[in-house]
């Protein structure tokens, strides 16, 4: 996840002052209301942001946008991170949702999957999820080749966002290498086999105040490597689904306008 921040601003997962904690409670209330209003049975489902013509090309595609979205009620404006003109989603750049295919080629995705499988063997699982923070603590686990590739893919993703959004600069605000497994893995490395809330609808910025833009890069494909697990955006009128495909980068503004799971 990316946002523009000054170098001396510490990332804040949650405000620490009393006023900030009150604001955090209000943010959670707004997230709950969005879930209550938008997540309901009987809604239509649309496939979104697929290419007009299928292509076998392995070159990076042009980014596809769902267009300008109406931004949700602003979150964390006072006691955590206020919006930064020209970077935070709003008027410019607008709240939006994008897909870019082939950001990672097949060989790169396969290398990442091998490195993640090896690295995750020594990590605990929480329900279906195993995660490795992308920072200096991960490099020994990943090894030199996968470390270099991870850093290259992060920079490639950042550059893609900058070009699509038409903004000059983004700052890194945290990333994770994540694996979801169904059936849920068992054994001594499993912390909580009943932890299934990871698939619940949520708003990224409601949970991490420093997030302005969110991005997902997939290394496996639905229908080939697994079934289910599509990215679902719960819009007010219909639910819109984006298919996970290897090499596909999905990025979107992190506010209430992009409630998803």
C-alpha positions as CSV (number, residue, x, y, z in Angstrom):
1,X,0.0,0.0,0.0
2,X,1.3,3.4,-0.9
3,X,0.8,7.0,0.2
4,X,2.7,10.2,0.0
5,X,4.2,11.0,3.4
6,X,7.2,13.1,4.6
7,X,10.3,11.1,5.5
8,X,10.1,12.0,9.2
9,X,6.4,11.0,9.6
10,X,6.1,7.7,11.4
11,X,3.5,5.3,10.0
12,X,0.5,5.1,12.3
13,X,-1.6,2.0,12.4
14,X,-3.8,3.6,15.0
15,X,-3.8,7.1,16.6
16,X,-2.4,7.1,20.2
17,X,-4.0,10.3,21.6
18,X,-7.4,10.3,23.2
19,X,-8.8,12.5,20.4
20,X,-7.2,10.2,17.8
21,X,-8.7,7.1,19.4
22,X,-12.1,8.8,19.3
23,X,-11.6,9.5,15.7
24,X,-10.6,5.9,15.1
25,X,-13.9,4.7,16.7
26,X,-15.8,7.0,14.3
27,X,-13.9,5.6,11.4
28,X,-14.8,2.0,12.4
29,X,-18.4,3.1,12.7
30,X,-18.3,4.5,9.1
31,X,-16.8,1.2,7.9
32,X,-19.5,-0.8,9.7
33,X,-22.2,1.4,8.1
34,X,-20.7,0.8,4.7
35,X,-20.8,-2.9,5.2
36,X,-24.3,-2.8,6.5
37,X,-25.5,-0.8,3.6
38,X,-23.6,-2.4,0.7
39,X,-23.2,-6.1,1.7
40,X,-26.6,-7.7,1.2
41,X,-28.1,-10.7,-0.4
42,X,-29.7,-10.5,-3.9
43,X,-27.3,-7.9,-5.4
44,X,-26.3,-8.3,-9.0
45,X,-22.7,-9.3,-9.8
46,X,-20.6,-7.9,-12.6
47,X,-17.2,-8.9,-13.9
48,X,-15.1,-5.7,-14.0
49,X,-12.0,-4.4,-15.7
50,X,-11.5,-7.3,-18.1
51,X,-9.8,-6.5,-21.4
52,X,-12.1,-5.9,-24.4
53,X,-10.1,-8.3,-26.5
54,X,-8.2,-11.2,-25.1
55,X,-4.5,-11.2,-25.8
56,X,-1.6,-13.7,-25.5
57,X,1.0,-11.0,-25.3
58,X,3.3,-11.1,-22.3
59,X,4.1,-7.4,-22.5
60,X,2.6,-5.0,-19.8
61,X,-0.8,-3.9,-20.8
62,X,-2.2,-0.4,-20.7
63,X,-3.9,0.2,-17.3
64,X,-7.7,-0.1,-17.4
65,X,-9.8,2.2,-15.1
66,X,-13.3,1.9,-13.8
67,X,-13.5,5.7,-14.2
68,X,-13.7,8.4,-11.6
69,X,-15.5,7.0,-8.4
70,X,-17.4,9.2,-6.0
71,X,-15.2,9.3,-2.9
72,X,-16.5,8.0,0.3
73,X,-16.7,10.1,3.5
74,X,-13.1,11.1,4.3
75,X,-11.4,9.0,7.0
76,X,-8.7,10.1,9.5
77,X,-8.5,13.7,8.6
78,X,-7.7,15.3,11.9
79,X,-5.6,13.2,14.3
80,X,-3.7,10.8,12.1
81,X,-3.0,11.6,8.4
82,X,-4.8,14.4,6.7
83,X,-5.1,14.4,2.9
84,X,-2.2,15.7,0.8
85,X,-3.2,17.7,-2.3
86,X,-2.0,16.2,-5.5
87,X,-1.5,12.7,-4.0
88,X,-4.3,11.6,-1.7
89,X,-7.4,10.6,-3.6
90,X,-10.0,13.3,-4.0
91,X,-10.4,15.8,-6.8
92,X,-6.9,15.2,-8.3
93,X,-6.1,12.4,-8.4
94,X,-9.7,11.2,-8.2
95,X,-10.9,8.1,-6.3
96,X,-10.6,5.3,-8.7
97,X,-10.0,1.6,-9.4
98,X,-7.5,0.1,-11.9
99,X,-6.2,-3.1,-13.4
100,X,-2.9,-3.6,-15.3
101,X,-2.0,-7.0,-16.7
102,X,1.4,-8.7,-17.1
103,X,3.2,-6.5,-14.6
104,X,5.0,-9.7,-13.7
105,X,5.8,-12.2,-16.4
106,X,5.2,-15.9,-15.9
107,X,8.8,-16.7,-15.1
108,X,8.9,-14.0,-12.4
109,X,5.6,-15.2,-10.9
110,X,7.0,-18.7,-10.7
111,X,10.2,-17.5,-9.0
112,X,8.2,-15.6,-6.5
113,X,6.0,-18.6,-5.7
114,X,9.0,-20.9,-5.2
115,X,10.6,-18.4,-2.9
116,X,7.4,-17.8,-0.9
117,X,6.8,-21.5,-0.5
118,X,10.3,-22.0,0.9
119,X,10.0,-18.9,3.1
120,X,6.6,-19.7,4.5
121,X,7.7,-23.2,5.8
122,X,9.1,-21.5,8.9
123,X,6.2,-19.1,9.5
124,X,3.1,-19.4,11.5
125,X,-0.4,-19.6,9.9
126,X,-3.4,-17.7,11.1
127,X,-6.4,-19.7,9.7
128,X,-5.9,-19.8,5.9
129,X,-3.3,-17.0,5.8
130,X,0.4,-17.0,6.0
131,X,2.2,-13.6,5.7
132,X,5.7,-12.2,5.4
133,X,6.4,-8.5,5.8
134,X,8.3,-7.1,2.9
135,X,11.2,-5.4,4.8
136,X,14.8,-6.1,5.7
137,X,13.7,-9.0,8.0
138,X,12.4,-10.9,5.0
139,X,15.6,-10.8,2.9
140,X,17.3,-13.8,4.6
141,X,14.2,-15.9,4.2
142,X,13.7,-15.0,0.6
143,X,17.3,-15.2,-0.5
144,X,19.3,-12.8,-2.8
145,X,17.6,-13.6,-6.1
146,X,14.0,-13.4,-4.8
147,X,14.9,-10.3,-2.7
148,X,16.0,-8.5,-5.8
149,X,13.0,-9.6,-7.7
150,X,10.7,-8.5,-4.9
151,X,12.2,-5.0,-4.8
152,X,12.0,-4.8,-8.6
153,X,8.3,-5.7,-8.6
154,X,7.6,-3.1,-5.8
155,X,9.3,-0.4,-7.9
156,X,7.5,-1.5,-11.1
157,X,4.2,-1.4,-9.2
158,X,4.9,2.1,-7.8
159,X,5.9,3.3,-11.3
160,X,2.6,1.9,-12.8
161,X,0.6,3.8,-10.1
162,X,2.4,7.0,-10.7
163,X,1.8,6.9,-14.5
164,X,-1.8,5.9,-14.2
165,X,-2.7,8.5,-11.5
166,X,-0.6,11.3,-13.1
167,X,1.1,12.2,-9.8
168,X,4.9,12.8,-9.2
169,X,5.6,10.8,-6.1
170,X,4.5,8.0,-3.8
171,X,6.0,6.8,-0.6
172,X,6.0,3.2,0.5
173,X,3.8,2.5,3.5
174,X,4.1,-1.3,3.9
175,X,3.7,-4.5,1.9
176,X,3.1,-8.2,2.6
177,X,3.7,-11.4,0.7
178,X,0.5,-13.4,1.4
179,X,-0.7,-16.9,0.8
180,X,-4.3,-18.1,1.4
181,X,-4.8,-21.8,1.6
182,X,-8.1,-23.7,1.5
183,X,-8.5,-26.2,3.2
184,X,-6.9,-24.4,6.2
185,X,-3.5,-25.9,7.0
186,X,-3.1,-27.8,10.3
187,X,-0.2,-28.7,12.5
188,X,2.0,-27.0,15.1
189,X,2.5,-23.9,12.9
190,X,-1.2,-23.1,12.9
191,X,-2.1,-20.4,15.5
192,X,-5.9,-20.3,15.0
193,X,-7.6,-22.7,12.6
194,X,-11.0,-21.0,13.3
195,X,-9.7,-17.6,12.1
196,X,-11.9,-17.1,9.0
197,X,-12.7,-13.3,9.3
198,X,-9.9,-12.6,6.9
199,X,-12.4,-12.8,4.0
200,X,-14.8,-10.3,5.6
201,X,-15.6,-7.0,3.7
202,X,-13.4,-4.1,4.8
203,X,-12.0,-0.7,3.9
204,X,-8.2,-0.5,3.9
205,X,-7.8,3.0,5.3
206,X,-10.3,2.3,8.0
207,X,-7.9,-0.2,9.4
208,X,-4.5,1.4,8.6
209,X,-4.6,5.2,8.8
210,X,-1.6,5.8,6.6
211,X,-3.1,4.1,3.5
212,X,-4.2,6.2,0.6
213,X,-3.7,3.8,-2.3
214,X,-3.9,0.0,-2.2
215,X,-2.4,-2.5,-4.6
216,X,-2.5,-6.2,-5.1
217,X,-0.1,-8.1,-7.4
218,X,-1.1,-11.7,-8.1
219,X,1.3,-14.6,-8.8
220,X,-1.4,-17.3,-9.4
221,X,-4.6,-17.5,-11.5
222,X,-8.2,-18.3,-10.7
223,X,-9.4,-21.3,-12.7
224,X,-5.9,-22.6,-13.1
225,X,-4.2,-22.7,-9.7
226,X,-7.3,-22.4,-7.5
227,X,-11.1,-21.9,-7.5
228,X,-12.9,-18.9,-5.9
229,X,-11.0,-16.1,-4.2
230,X,-12.0,-13.4,-6.6
231,X,-11.6,-9.8,-5.5
232,X,-15.1,-8.4,-4.8
233,X,-15.9,-4.7,-4.6
234,X,-19.2,-4.0,-2.8
235,X,-20.5,-1.0,-4.6
236,X,-23.9,0.5,-3.6
237,X,-25.7,-0.7,-6.8
238,X,-24.0,-4.0,-7.7
239,X,-21.1,-6.1,-6.6
240,X,-18.2,-5.9,-9.0
241,X,-15.7,-8.7,-9.3
242,X,-12.0,-8.6,-10.5
243,X,-10.4,-12.0,-11.3
244,X,-7.0,-12.8,-9.8
245,X,-4.7,-13.6,-12.7
246,X,-0.9,-14.2,-12.5
247,X,1.0,-11.0,-13.2
248,X,-2.1,-8.8,-12.7
249,X,-1.8,-5.6,-10.7
250,X,-5.0,-4.3,-9.1
251,X,-4.8,-0.9,-7.5
252,X,-7.5,1.4,-6.0
253,X,-8.0,4.3,-3.6
254,X,-8.1,3.0,0.0
255,X,-11.3,4.7,1.2
256,X,-14.9,3.8,1.7
257,X,-15.6,4.0,-2.1
258,X,-13.6,0.7,-2.4
259,X,-15.2,-1.5,0.2
260,X,-13.9,-5.0,-0.8
261,X,-13.0,-8.5,0.2
